[in-house]
Amino acid sequence: MNIVLSPVAYFPQTGGVPTSVRRLARGLQERGHRVVVVTPWLESTQSDRDRIDGVDVHRLPFAFPFRMLWQTPREGLGSLCRYGLRDLRRLLRILADERAEVVDVQSLTGPNLPYLLLASRFRGCRFVGSLHGNEFAGMTRRADRMRRLLLRSALRTSACVTAVSHRVAAEATRFCPEVAGRIVRIPTAVRVDEYQRAVPFVSRAPYIVTLARLNGLKGHDVLLSAFQQVVESDPEIRLVIAGSGSQRARLHAVTLALGLANRVTFLGEVDRGRVPALLAGCRFLVLASWSEGIPNVILEAMAAGKAVVATAVGGTPEVVADPERGRLVPPGDPTQLAQAMLDLLRDPARCSAMGEAGRAYVRRDHDVDRVVDQYEAVYRAAVEQRT
């Protein structure tokens, strides 16, 4: 099959969607499918065409300012007219050159969505929408009216819809009941061997790690408050925060105010090649998010044989079985989060057993080959619908 994957971002950008789509693209390519990635052009340092892991990657500006069209329609419409037709022509040319049979938009939140909807219809490609759990956040604001219309249109148009968790599938069905008979749960893929054989990151002190963007949804301020309580009982432990984002300066200030400057390390943006080592060397992973789909980093920590302490939000409870594979706590509660971390620090044997149970679970349910099998089946069914 000739397959176009269109994520909202792609390597070298980090995050759950770029990482999972890269694994899917590699897996499909290894099975002999022709795979092309089309993704928004996000940084001036990026080229508009690249080749990663043997997969051709096209980056387009995708001019489509959702909120501008609603808040300042004259400027938004002007931008769309100036740049939108150009981007659409380029996309149509790519689909024609690649003889695309299936277009899969991974995460229906980006400016690429309306373009892929139109282009797939013009070229007669089968459209598949893949939900990662962040599509329905903040949908009550008036400025997101255009996004709601596009999301509903994408779900209705899709030959099939995939969702990373049962919760996401249920949200999609509530949002667009017509999709109920066409939605399939396909979990996020992980290559367990990459994490199992990793050489641990060398640290002078034992550490807990969190890997997440530094934004309001990830709950780093709650985590820092909880870690202050942990340090009072275990002064040797350190917290390593990997990730970048708009709240970095504020979180540094919070760290100083809590007296944790010598206990917390901000690594900034971490290259994907370092993630297995960071996970291999830590005591366990902690994630204090307010909202999630299925966090990719939780599956990666389990693949590394590490226990997980996380908030019970989104699809996280579907993978973190408390107390078998980790601990779940309510979001926004630093006291319970601190207690869960201390419980694992005080019982290393139990922490290790949780990690091994997590690794077995990921190998069984999230192995790359198993996930690629499921996507292959979806794409074949979509193509067969056309014929």
N, C-alpha and C positions, 0 to 999 in steps of 0.2 A: 504493500500500500504506500501511497504518497501522502504523508501526514504533515500538516503544519501545526506546530504548537505555538501559542501566543500568550506567554505569561506577562504579567504586569511589570516584571523586572527579570533580568537574567544575569548569570555570571558575567563579570566579576562582582556584581552586586550581591550582597549577602542577605540572608533571610530565609524563611521557610519555603516560600513559593519558588524563588530562583534555585534553591538547592534541590527541591523535590522534582522540579521540571527538568533540571539538568540530568538527574538520575534516570528519569523516564526517557528522555531523548537518547541517552547512551544505550539504555536497555533495548529500545525499539530499533535503533541503528544496528546493534549487534545481531538482531534477528533478521536483518536483511531488508528492513523497511527504509524507504527514503524519507528522512526527517529533516525538516527545516524549522528554525525558530524565528519568529517575527515578534519583536518586542519594542516598547517605547524607547526612544533615544533620551537618556536621562542626564548625561554629563558631556560637557564640551570636549573632554579628553577621549571620548569613545569614537571609534570609527563607525561608519554606517553599515559596514559589512565586515564580518569576522568569521573565523572557523575555530570552533572549540570542541575538543573531543571528537573530531571528524564530522561535526555537525555544522552546517552553514547557519550563521546568525545574521539576520537583517535587523537594523535599528532604524525606525522611522520616527519623526517628531510627533505624529498623530495629534495635530492641533484640534483640540475639542474641549474648550474650557466650560465644563458643566455648569459651575456656579455663575460664571460670567453671563452665560446665556439667560439665566434666570434673574440675576441681580441687575446686570447692565446689558440688556439684550442687544442694544445697538453695537457696542464694542465687541460683544461676543460673536454676533453674527458677522461682523466685519472680519474678525480673525478667522472664522470658519471659512468664509468665502475666499479669503486671500490664500490660505494654506491648506484647507481641507481637501479641495479637489486635487491638488498636487499630490498629497499623501495617498488619497484613494487611488489615483492612477498608478502610482508606484506599487501599491499593494496588489492591485489587479494584475499588473505585469508579473509580479513574483508568483502569484497563484497560477497564472497561465504558464509561465516558464517551468514551474515545478510540477505541472499537471496534478495539482492538489486534489485529492479525493475527500479528505477529512480535514476540517479546521477545528482545533480544540483550543478555546480561550480559557486559560488557566487563571482563575480568580477574576470574577466579573466586576472589577472595580476600576479598571484603568481607562485611559483615553483611547486605547486600542479597540475597545469593545464595539462601538458603533461602526467603525471601519470594517472590522471582521464580519460583523453581521451583514452589512451591505455587500461586501466583496464576495463572501461565500454564496450569497443568493445570486449575484450576477454570474458567477462562474459555475454554479450548479454543484458546489461542494456541500457535503453534509456538515452541519454545524453541531458541535458538542460543547456544552458549557460545564466547566469544572469548578466546583465551589470549595473554597478553602476555609470558610468560617468567618471572614471579615467583611463579607458582602452586605450583611444586614445591620451593621453597626451605624448608629446615628441617622437612621432613616426617618426620623420624625421632624427634622429641620426642613423649613420651606425651601432652603437653598438646595436641598437634595432631591427636589421633585423630579428634575430631569434624570438623575441617576436612578430613581425608582422606576421611571418609565422605561429606561433602557434595560434595567435588570429584568423587569417583567417581560419585556419583549424578547430578551435573550432566552429566558426560561421557556417561553411559549414556542420559540422558533427551534429550539434544540431537538435534534433527533434523539438525543439522550443527554441526561444530566448526571454528572458524578458528584459525590459529596464525600469529604474526608471522614465524616463521622455521622452517627445516627442523629445527633442533635442538629447538625447542619442540614441534613436531609429533612428533618421535621420542620425546621425554620423555613426552608424553601417551599415545602408543601403548604404551610400556613400562609406564606407570602403570595404564592401562586398555585392554587389548588389543582390547576390543569396539569401540573407536572408530576402529580402523584404516581402515575403509572409508568413514568419514564426515568425515574431517578434511581441510581445505583450507588451504593456505598463502596468506595475504593479507598483504602487507607493509604497513608503516606509511606513511601518506600524508603528503606534504609539498607545499606550494604554493611552487614554486621561485621564481616571480616576486616574491613578498613579500621574499625574501632577496637576489635579484639586484639589485633597485633600492634597497636600503637605503642610507641615508647613514651612513658609518662613524662609530663612536664616536670622539670626539676625545681623544687621550691625549698627554701630554708625553713619553712614552717608549714604545718598542715593547713589546708585551705578548703573552703567551700567555694563553688563557682556558680555564677549565673551568667547566661549568655542570652542577651535580649537587647533590642533597640532601646535607647534612652529616651523614651517618651512616656506620656502620662498613663497609657494603658498597661504598661509593664510593672507598675507598682514598686519601683526601686526605692521610693521614699519610705514605703511600708517596710520593705526588706531591711533598709538601714536602721530603722527604729527597732526592728526585731533583733538585728545583729548586735545592737548595743546591749541588749539584754543577754544575748549569748556570751558576749565577751566578759560580762560580769562573772559568769560561772566557769568559763574556759578561756583564760587570757592568752593561750597559745594559738588559738585558731585565727585564721585570716579569711577575709572575703575577697574574692577576685571577681571583678565585674568586667565582662567583655562585651563590647558593643559601643556604637556611637549614636548620636542623636541630638535633638534640639535642647534636651534638658541636662546636658552634661555639666554646664557651669553651675546650674542650680543644685545638682546632686553633689558636686564637689563642695559647695557651700554647706549643704546639709551634713555632709561627712565631717567637716571641720566643726560645725556647731555641736555635733554629738560626741566630739572627742575621739573620732575614729580614724584620724589621719594616718596613724601608724598601723592600722589594722585592715584598711581597705585599699585595694589596688585597682585603679581604672586602667584597663589595657587599651581602651579605644577599639576601633575597628580591627577585628582579628581575621587574618587570612584563613580561608577554609582549611588549608593544610595543617594549621595549628590546633584546630578544634579537637581532633581525636587525642592529641597529647594533653591538652588542658583537661579533658574529661578523664583520661586515664590516670592522671595524677591527683585528682580531687578526692575528698572524702565522699561527697555526694553533690548532686545538682539541686539548686533551689530556684523556683520561679514564682514570683509574687503577683502575677498578672491579674488585672481586673476583667479581661476578656481574652478569649483564645478560640481558635478552631481546634486543630490537633497540633500542639507545638512540636515542630520538627526536632528541637533540641532535646525534648524529653525522650523521644525515641532514640536519639543519638546517645544520650547518657545511658539508657538501658542497654543499647548495643555494646557500650563500653563496660557493661557489668556494674553500673553504679545505681544506687538507690536515688529516688527523687522525692523532694519535698515541694509541693505545688499547691496552688489555690484551686479549689473545686469549681472551675468555671469552664464554660464551653464544652469541648469534647475531651478535656483532660481526664475526667473520671472514667472515661471509656478505656483509657490505657493505663492509668495509675490506679491499680486496685489496692486500696488501703485495707489492711496493712501488708498485703502480699508483696507488692512491688515498690511501695513507698508510702508517703504520708500525704493526706489531703487536708487542707485547712480552709476556712472561709476567707474570701478576699477582704483586704482592709483591716485585718486583725493581727497586729504585730505580736501580741502576747501569745496567741496560739501558734503563730508561725515560729516564734522563738522556742516554744516548748517542743514542737516537732523536731526542730534542728537539734536541740539538746538531747532529745531521746535517742537520736541516731548517733550523735557524738559519744554518748555514754555507753552505747552497746554496739561496738564494731562488728561483732559476729552477726547480729541481726541485720545490720546495715549491709554487710557483704551478702547475706542470704537474699535480701531484697534485690540486690543488684543482679545476682545470678538468675533469680526468677524473672526479672525484667528482660534479661538477655534471651532467655528461652522463649518468652512471649514474643519479642520482636522478631526473632528468627522464625517463629511459627507463623505469625500473622502479617508481618511487615517486610518480609524479605523481598528484594527487588524483583526477582524472577516471578514471584507470585503476583506482585502488583502489576508488572508488565503484562502478565497473562490476562489480567482482568481488563486492562485498558485495550489490549488487542481485541478481546471479545467485544467490547463496546464499539470500537471502530469498525470491526467487520459487520456487526449488526447494523450500524448506521449506513454503511455502503450498500448492504443488501436491501435496505429499505428503499434506496434510490432505484435499484434495479428491479 
